[in-house]
């Protein structure tokens, strides 16, 4: 059993360095103790096979238990590691500078609340189920969010509808499906912008890929492909990201090479950091938190409870009339 554990540990170390490209100190510590336990078993097995120097005497149950005492510290360390693993896995999804893509530039992404927050958002005032979030101030400057790809009206004076999303957020994918008929119905008087925000570091490389897709005209297709590939894990491994790029007609291998070149990844990461900070400043609630998805019609952020076709049509209509 110990040998099987070492084999699995070796495989996980290969995945860590050869596939993910990210070092987990807690994992390496756990693997080191797995190896230590295996070595202790080998030493014990060799000792047992050696001829006894004196006639073997029958040991009592008490002395047999005493023989296990040297293993108690190792068992204690395994228990400690198990508790640490559970605590580590249960941490909040707040961003940290641990992601490989961030190694080219210092600093972490803006803090974020849990990405699994429901679409309901803030509780609307009594008697009001369609409106704007009173906990988020009007956006002073929409320029950072209205210069990229969009769907809808070609008229520059159309109502901007800005949707903040993380490519791995299931609620963002669901909201996209809700808004599809709205985009078709309001295409004459509204522009719909999809703005990526990496709620967790696991999404940073995907946001980089989305930015690389813009000059190639593949942005919206890549967003749809990432939503299609969503699963229970937050984020994509690099091979799947490369496959996603290839699926929309981009060169996945070339993008992978860019990620592995520190000279090119540094400015890409800096841009992601700057864009994420702009989103955080504009869409954060009064307590400083931000979750996805978030939607703004004009310069006002919509209540999560208002993410319905009827309500969105009403808000867009009112904003268009005000113009």
C-alpha positions in Angstrom: 0.0 0.0 0.0 2.9 2.4 0.8 4.5 1.6 -2.6 1.2 2.4 -4.3 1.1 5.7 -2.4 4.6 6.6 -3.6 3.6 5.8 -7.2 0.6 8.1 -7.0 2.8 10.8 -5.4 5.3 10.5 -8.3 2.4 10.9 -10.7 1.1 14.0 -8.9 4.6 15.5 -8.9 4.7 15.0 -12.7 1.3 16.7 -13.1 2.4 19.6 -10.8 5.6 20.3 -12.8 4.9 18.9 -16.2 1.2 19.8 -16.8 0.1 22.6 -14.4 3.4 24.3 -14.0 2.5 25.3 -10.5 4.3 24.3 -7.2 2.1 23.4 -4.2 4.2 23.4 -1.1 1.6 21.6 0.9 1.3 18.8 -1.7 5.1 18.4 -1.8 5.2 18.1 1.9 2.5 15.4 1.8 4.4 13.5 -0.9 7.6 13.7 1.2 6.0 12.1 4.1 4.5 9.4 1.8 8.1 8.7 0.7 9.3 8.7 4.3 6.7 6.2 5.3 7.7 3.9 2.4 11.4 4.1 3.4 10.5 3.3 7.0 8.7 0.2 5.8 11.7 -0.9 3.8 14.0 -0.4 6.8 11.6 -2.4 9.0 11.3 -5.2 6.4 15.1 -5.5 6.2 15.4 -5.6 10.0 12.8 -8.4 10.2 14.5 -10.5 7.6 17.9 -10.3 9.4 18.8 -13.4 11.6 18.0 -12.8 15.2 21.1 -12.5 17.5 19.3 -14.3 20.3 16.4 -16.7 20.6 13.2 -15.0 19.8 10.8 -14.7 22.6 7.1 -14.3 22.4 6.0 -10.7 22.9 2.9 -9.7 24.8 0.2 -7.5 23.4 1.5 -4.6 25.5 5.0 -4.8 23.9 3.5 -5.2 20.4 1.7 -1.9 20.9 4.9 -0.3 22.2 6.6 -1.3 18.9 4.2 1.0 17.1 5.2 4.1 19.1 7.9 5.2 16.7 5.2 5.5 14.0 3.0 7.8 16.1 4.8 11.1 15.0 4.4 10.1 11.3 0.7 9.3 11.9 0.3 12.7 13.7 1.9 14.5 10.7 -0.4 12.7 8.3 -3.4 13.8 10.4 -2.1 17.4 10.5 -1.6 17.4 6.7 -5.1 16.0 6.2 -6.6 18.9 8.3 -4.4 21.4 6.4 -5.6 20.0 3.1 -9.2 20.4 4.1 -8.6 23.9 5.3 -6.7 24.8 2.2 -9.4 23.5 -0.1 -12.1 25.3 1.8 -10.5 28.7 1.5 -12.4 31.5 -0.1 -11.9 32.1 -3.8 -10.2 35.4 -3.1 -7.4 36.1 -5.5 -3.8 35.6 -4.5 -0.5 36.0 -6.4 0.1 32.2 -6.7 -1.0 31.7 -10.3 1.8 30.8 -12.7 0.6 33.4 -15.2 1.2 36.1 -12.5 4.8 35.3 -11.9 5.9 37.8 -14.5 4.5 40.8 -12.6 4.0 41.5 -8.9 0.7 42.1 -7.2 -2.6 40.2 -6.9 -5.9 40.8 -8.6 -8.5 42.9 -6.7 -10.2 41.1 -3.8 -13.3 39.2 -4.8 -16.3 37.7 -3.0 -17.3 34.1 -3.6 -17.9 33.3 -7.3 -20.8 31.0 -6.4 -23.0 33.9 -5.2 -26.5 33.5 -6.6 -27.9 35.7 -9.3 -30.3 37.3 -6.9 -27.7 39.9 -5.7 -28.8 42.5 -3.3 -32.3 42.4 -1.9 -34.5 45.0 -3.7 -36.4 47.6 -1.8 -39.9 46.6 -0.6 -42.3 46.5 -3.5 -39.5 46.9 -6.1 -38.2 43.9 -8.1 -36.8 45.6 -11.1 -34.2 48.4 -10.7 -30.6 49.3 -9.9 -28.5 48.3 -7.0 -28.5 51.0 -4.3 -25.3 49.6 -2.9 -23.2 50.4 -6.0 -22.6 54.0 -7.0 -23.2 55.1 -10.6 -20.2 54.5 -12.9 -18.5 57.8 -13.6 -16.6 56.7 -16.7 -17.7 53.9 -19.0 -14.7 54.3 -21.4 -12.8 51.3 -20.1 -15.7 49.1 -20.9 -17.0 50.4 -24.2 -13.9 50.2 -26.5 -13.9 46.4 -27.2 -16.1 44.0 -29.1 -19.9 44.3 -28.8 -23.2 43.0 -30.0 -26.1 45.1 -31.0 -26.6 48.6 -32.5 -23.9 50.2 -34.6 -25.1 53.6 -33.4 -22.5 55.1 -31.1 -25.3 56.7 -29.1 -27.0 53.4 -28.3 -27.5 52.4 -24.7 -24.4 50.5 -23.4 -25.2 47.3 -21.6 -22.0 46.1 -19.8 -21.9 42.5 -18.6 -19.0 41.5 -16.2 -18.2 37.8 -16.2 -15.7 35.2 -15.3 -15.3 32.5 -18.0 -15.5 29.8 -15.2 -18.5 31.3 -13.4 -21.6 29.1 -13.9 -24.0 31.9 -13.1 -22.3 34.1 -15.8 -23.0 31.3 -18.3 -26.6 31.1 -17.2 -27.1 34.9 -17.4 -25.7 34.8 -20.9 -28.5 32.4 -21.9 -31.1 34.7 -20.3 -29.8 37.7 -22.1 -29.7 36.1 -25.6 -33.3 37.1 -26.5 -32.7 40.5 -25.1 -29.7 41.1 -27.3 -31.8 40.2 -30.3 -34.8 42.2 -29.3 -32.9 45.3 -28.3 -30.2 45.2 -31.0 -31.6 48.4 -32.5 -31.1 50.6 -29.4 -28.5 49.0 -27.2 -24.9 47.8 -27.4 -23.9 44.7 -25.3 -20.3 44.5 -24.1 -18.9 41.4 -22.4 -16.1 42.3 -20.0 -14.0 39.5 -18.5 -13.0 39.7 -14.8 -10.9 36.9 -13.3 -12.7 36.3 -10.1 -10.0 33.7 -9.2 -6.4 33.3 -10.3 -7.3 30.1 -12.2 -9.1 32.3 -14.7 -6.2 34.7 -15.5 -4.8 32.7 -18.4 -8.3 32.4 -20.0 -8.8 36.2 -19.7 -5.4 36.6 -21.4 -6.6 34.3 -24.2 -9.8 36.4 -24.6 -7.8 39.5 -24.9 -5.6 37.8 -27.5 -8.8 36.9 -29.4 -10.0 40.4 -29.8 -7.7 41.6 -32.7 -8.4 38.3 -34.5 -12.2 38.9 -34.3 -12.6 35.7 -32.3 -13.6 37.2 -29.0 -17.3 36.3 -28.8 -16.7 32.8 -30.2 -14.0 32.1 -27.6 -16.3 33.3 -24.8 -19.0 30.9 -26.0 -16.5 28.1 -26.3 -15.2 28.6 -22.7 -18.8 28.7 -21.4 -19.5 25.4 -23.3 -16.5 23.7 -21.7 -17.3 24.7 -18.2 -17.3 21.8 -15.7 -17.1 21.4 -11.9 -13.5 22.7 -11.8 -12.7 26.4 -11.7 -10.4 27.0 -14.6 -8.8 25.2 -17.4 -5.6 23.3 -17.7 -3.3 24.6 -20.4 -4.0 21.8 -22.9 -7.7 22.4 -22.7 -7.2 26.2 -23.2 -5.1 25.4 -26.2 -7.9 23.2 -27.6 -10.4 26.0 -27.0 -8.3 28.4 -29.0 -7.9 25.9 -31.8 -11.7 25.2 -31.8 -12.5 28.9 -32.7 -9.8 29.1 -35.4 -6.9 30.6 -33.4 -3.4 29.2 -33.0 -3.4 27.6 -29.6 0.2 26.5 -29.8 1.3 30.1 -30.5 -0.6 31.4 -27.5 1.0 28.7 -25.3 4.4 29.9 -26.4 3.5 33.4 -25.5 2.5 32.3 -22.0 5.8 30.6 -21.6 7.8 33.6 -22.7 8.3 36.0 -19.7 9.0 38.9 -22.1 5.5 38.6 -23.7 3.5 37.5 -20.7 4.5 40.4 -18.5 2.6 43.1 -20.6 -0.3 40.7 -21.0 -0.6 40.2 -17.3 -0.2 44.0 -16.6 -3.1 44.7 -18.9 -5.3 42.0 -17.2 -4.4 43.6 -13.8 -5.3 47.1 -15.0 -8.6 46.0 -16.5 -9.5 44.0 -13.4 -8.8 47.1 -11.2 -11.0 49.2 -13.4 -13.9 46.7 -13.1 -13.3 46.4 -9.3 -13.4 50.2 -8.9 -16.6 50.7 -11.0 -18.6 47.6 -10.0 -17.7 47.1 -6.3 -20.4 47.4 -3.7 -20.2 49.8 -0.7 -18.3 47.2 1.3 -15.7 46.8 -1.4 -16.8 43.4 -2.6 -17.4 42.3 -6.1 -19.0 39.1 -7.5 -19.9 37.9 -10.9 -22.0 38.3 -12.9 -22.7 42.0 -12.8 -24.6 44.1 -15.4 -24.8 47.8 -16.0 -27.4 49.5 -18.2 -25.9 52.9 -19.0 -23.9 53.9 -15.9 -26.1 52.2 -13.3 -25.5 48.6 -12.0 -28.6 46.4 -12.2 -29.9 44.5 -9.2 -29.2 40.8 -9.4 -32.9 40.2 -8.9 -33.6 42.1 -12.1 -31.8 39.7 -14.4 -35.0 38.8 -16.3 -35.9 39.5 -19.9 -38.9 41.7 -19.0 -36.9 43.8 -16.5 -33.8 44.2 -18.7 -36.0 45.3 -21.6 -37.7 47.8 -19.3 -34.4 49.2 -18.0 -32.9 49.5 -21.5 -36.1 51.2 -22.8 -36.0 53.7 -20.0 -32.3 54.4 -20.6 -32.9 54.8 -24.4 -35.8 57.2 -23.8 -33.7 59.3 -21.4 -31.1 59.7 -24.2 
